[in-house]
Amino acid sequence: METVNSQKDIENLDKNRIEGNPIITNSTITFKGNNNILYCEGNVKLNNAKFAFEGSNSIVYLSSSMNSQYSFTLVIYNDSTFFIGREGNMSSPVNINIQENQNVIIGADCSLSSGVNIRTADIHPIYDNQTKQRINFAQSVFIGDHVWIGHLAYISRGVKIGSGAIVENNSFIPHNAKIRSNSLVVGNPAKIEKQNVFYTKEFLGYHRAEDSLNTHEYKSDVFIYEFVNKETLNMNQIDKILKELDINSRLEFIQKLFVRNKRKNRFTIN
């Protein structure tokens, strides 16, 4: 097993690699397998983070942002991918578990509140009594750009959340659910409370009465997403390609499709 607790430890890695120059504070990265990559863009900081690469051939890609401090817990197993886009923010604790060769893709400018859990699989298989066939297969999770996931929300296997969506506090998104862009979902299991809505990342905590008056209207359409032919990506096709590529080709694919492709409507779900 290889363990990284500081920037100096990066140089001692042999069977795995960390690309970039992350600032590591009170954090631990463990590699139990081989040929894994932790890719950190320019100003990434790991603070009270815990990453466990439990298998081999997996990629974790952390994008930079003005507030690019990552303080979450991630467990990732074999042949899997985790990507989070630029200008996102998380409120600790956030727990992400990627099992059974699946992927978790989170777009740019997202807000993940404290207590959020994301999983690609259940911890044990479940079988039908009569057929003896498994019924709870693992599936990848896709979260679009500018998505707000509220406090204690649970995102289950196979969930797809379109850009601009809002997941209310304490909501459970069941497996295979598809959340439309610019919709507000609430409950357990979560259901659409309202459609055709958007949010801004303006923090309301310090607002005085006169400040709140300025939030009564927002005239821009910048956070409204729509399907655009040849711009909106096919999430199922992306998932298939990621699972077919070797680790170095996968890294190139991630950078081409998620980093350099900044088209607004890439993760729209109608």
C-alpha positions in Angstrom: 0.0 0.0 0.0 1.2 3.5 -0.8 0.2 6.5 1.4 0.4 10.2 0.9 0.0 12.6 3.8 2.0 15.6 2.4 3.4 16.9 -0.8 6.8 15.3 -0.1 5.2 11.9 -0.1 4.1 12.3 -3.8 7.7 11.8 -4.9 7.8 8.4 -3.2 5.0 6.9 -5.2 6.0 4.0 -7.4 2.9 2.0 -8.6 0.5 5.0 -8.7 0.8 8.7 -9.5 -0.4 12.1 -8.5 -0.3 14.7 -11.2 -0.2 18.4 -10.4 1.0 20.1 -7.2 -1.9 19.9 -4.7 -1.5 21.6 -1.3 -2.2 18.7 1.2 -3.2 19.6 4.7 -4.4 17.1 7.3 -5.4 14.8 4.5 -4.6 11.2 3.6 -4.5 9.5 0.2 -4.1 5.7 0.2 -3.4 3.5 -2.8 -4.0 -0.2 -2.3 -3.8 -1.1 -6.0 -1.7 -0.1 -9.0 -1.9 2.3 -11.9 -4.2 4.8 -10.3 -4.1 8.6 -11.1 -5.1 11.5 -8.8 -5.0 14.5 -11.2 -5.1 18.0 -9.5 -5.4 21.2 -11.5 -3.4 24.3 -10.6 -4.6 25.6 -7.3 -6.2 22.5 -5.8 -6.0 22.2 -2.0 -6.8 19.1 0.0 -7.9 20.0 3.5 -9.3 17.3 5.9 -9.8 15.1 2.8 -9.6 11.3 2.8 -9.2 9.5 -0.6 -8.9 5.7 -0.7 -8.0 4.0 -4.0 -9.1 0.5 -3.0 -8.4 -1.1 -6.4 -6.5 -0.4 -9.6 -6.8 1.6 -12.9 -9.0 4.4 -11.5 -8.8 8.2 -12.0 -9.8 11.0 -9.7 -9.8 14.4 -11.5 -10.1 17.5 -9.3 -10.6 20.8 -11.2 -9.5 24.1 -10.0 -11.6 27.0 -8.9 -11.5 30.2 -6.9 -12.5 28.1 -3.9 -10.9 24.9 -4.8 -10.5 23.4 -1.4 -11.6 19.8 -1.2 -12.7 18.3 2.1 -14.6 15.2 1.3 -14.3 11.5 1.7 -13.9 9.4 -1.5 -13.6 5.6 -1.8 -13.0 4.4 -5.3 -12.4 0.8 -6.5 -11.3 -0.8 -9.8 -11.5 0.7 -13.3 -13.5 3.7 -12.2 -13.5 7.5 -12.8 -14.4 10.5 -10.6 -14.5 13.9 -12.1 -15.6 17.2 -10.7 -15.6 20.4 -12.7 -14.3 23.9 -12.1 -15.7 26.5 -9.8 -17.6 24.0 -7.6 -17.9 24.1 -3.8 -18.5 21.5 -1.1 -19.5 21.8 2.5 -18.0 19.0 4.6 -18.8 16.2 5.2 -19.5 14.8 1.7 -19.1 11.1 1.0 -18.7 9.5 -2.4 -18.3 5.8 -3.0 -17.6 4.4 -6.5 -17.8 0.6 -6.8 -18.1 -2.0 -9.5 -16.3 -0.3 -12.3 -18.6 2.7 -12.5 -18.1 6.5 -12.8 -19.2 9.6 -11.1 -19.1 12.8 -13.2 -20.0 16.2 -11.6 -20.0 19.2 -13.8 -18.8 22.8 -13.2 -20.1 25.4 -10.8 -22.0 22.8 -8.6 -22.8 23.2 -4.9 -22.8 20.1 -2.7 -24.1 20.7 0.8 -23.0 19.0 4.0 -24.0 15.4 4.5 -24.4 14.6 0.8 -23.9 11.0 -0.1 -23.3 9.6 -3.6 -23.0 5.9 -4.4 -22.8 3.9 -7.6 -23.7 0.6 -6.0 -25.2 -1.1 -3.0 -22.8 -2.8 -0.7 -24.3 -6.2 -1.2 -26.0 -7.9 -4.2 -29.7 -8.6 -4.0 -31.3 -11.5 -5.9 -34.9 -12.5 -7.0 -36.2 -15.5 -5.1 -37.6 -17.3 -8.1 -35.2 -16.4 -10.9 -32.1 -16.2 -8.7 -31.0 -13.3 -10.9 -29.5 -10.2 -9.4 -31.7 -7.1 -9.3 -29.5 -4.3 -8.0 -26.9 -3.7 -10.6 -24.3 -0.9 -10.2 -24.6 2.2 -12.4 -22.7 5.4 -12.9 -23.9 8.8 -11.6 -23.9 12.0 -13.7 -24.5 15.5 -12.3 -24.6 18.4 -14.7 -23.3 21.9 -14.4 -24.6 24.4 -11.8 -26.5 21.9 -9.8 -27.3 22.5 -6.1 -27.6 19.4 -4.0 -29.0 20.2 -0.5 -28.0 19.1 3.0 -28.2 15.3 3.7 -29.3 14.5 0.1 -28.6 10.9 -1.0 -27.8 10.2 -4.7 -28.2 6.6 -5.6 -26.8 4.4 -8.4 -27.7 5.3 -11.9 -29.0 8.8 -11.1 -28.7 11.5 -13.8 -29.2 15.1 -12.8 -29.5 17.8 -15.5 -27.7 21.1 -15.4 -29.5 23.8 -13.3 -31.4 21.3 -11.2 -31.9 21.8 -7.4 -32.2 18.8 -5.0 -33.8 19.9 -1.7 -32.4 19.1 1.7 -32.9 15.5 3.0 -34.0 14.3 -0.4 -33.4 10.7 -1.6 -32.9 10.3 -5.3 -33.7 6.6 -6.1 -31.7 4.5 -8.5 -32.0 5.2 -12.2 -33.9 8.5 -11.5 -33.5 11.2 -14.2 -33.8 14.8 -12.9 -34.7 17.4 -15.5 -32.7 20.5 -15.9 -34.0 23.6 -14.1 -36.3 21.5 -11.9 -36.6 21.4 -8.1 -37.0 18.0 -6.5 -38.0 17.2 -3.0 -38.7 14.2 -0.7 -38.1 10.5 -0.2 -38.3 9.4 -2.9 -37.7 12.8 -4.5 -40.3 14.1 -6.8 -40.5 17.3 -8.9 -41.8 20.1 -6.8 -41.5 22.8 -9.4 -40.2 23.0 -13.0 -38.6 25.9 -14.9 -36.6 27.3 -11.9 -33.0 28.3 -11.4 -30.8 29.4 -8.6 -27.8 31.7 -8.2 -24.8 31.1 -5.8 -25.3 34.4 -4.0 -25.0 33.8 -0.2 -28.0 35.2 1.7 -26.6 34.8 5.2 -25.4 38.4 5.7 -28.2 40.1 3.8 -29.9 43.1 5.4 -33.5 43.9 4.5 -32.4 46.3 1.8 -30.0 43.7 0.4 -32.8 41.1 0.1 -34.8 43.6 -1.9 -32.2 43.3 -4.6 -32.8 39.5 -5.0 -36.5 39.9 -5.9 -35.6 39.7 -9.6 -32.8 38.2 -11.7 -33.1 39.1 -15.4 -30.4 37.0 -17.0 -31.0 33.6 -18.7 -27.5 32.4 -17.9 -28.7 29.6 -15.7 -31.5 28.3 -17.9 -30.5 25.2 -19.9 -32.0 23.6 -23.0 -31.3 20.7 -25.3 -29.1 21.7 -28.3 -28.4 19.3 -31.1 -24.7 18.5 -31.4 -24.0 20.3 -28.1 -25.9 18.3 -25.5 -23.9 15.2 -24.6 -25.2 11.6 -24.4 -24.4 10.6 -20.9 -24.9 6.9 -21.6 -22.5 7.0 -24.5 -19.9 8.9 -22.4 -20.2 6.2 -19.7 -19.7 3.4 -22.2 -16.6 5.1 -23.7 -15.1 5.7 -20.2 -15.4 2.0 -19.4 -13.7 1.0 -22.6 -10.6 3.2 -22.4 -7.3 2.4 -20.8 -6.4 4.8 -18.0 -4.2 7.2 -20.0 -6.7 7.4 -22.9 -9.4 8.0 -20.3 -7.5 10.9 -18.8 -7.2 12.5 -22.3 -10.9 11.9 -23.0 -11.8 13.6 -19.7 -9.7 16.6 -20.5 -11.1 16.9 -24.0 -14.8 16.3 -23.2 -15.2 17.8 -19.7 -12.4 20.4 -19.3 -11.9 21.9 -22.8 -15.6 21.5 -23.8 -17.3 24.5 -22.0 -20.5 24.5 -24.0 -23.3 25.7 -21.8 -25.9 23.0 -22.6 -23.6 20.0 -22.6 -25.4 18.3 -19.6 -29.0 19.3 -20.3 -31.8 16.8 -19.5 -35.3 17.6 -20.8 
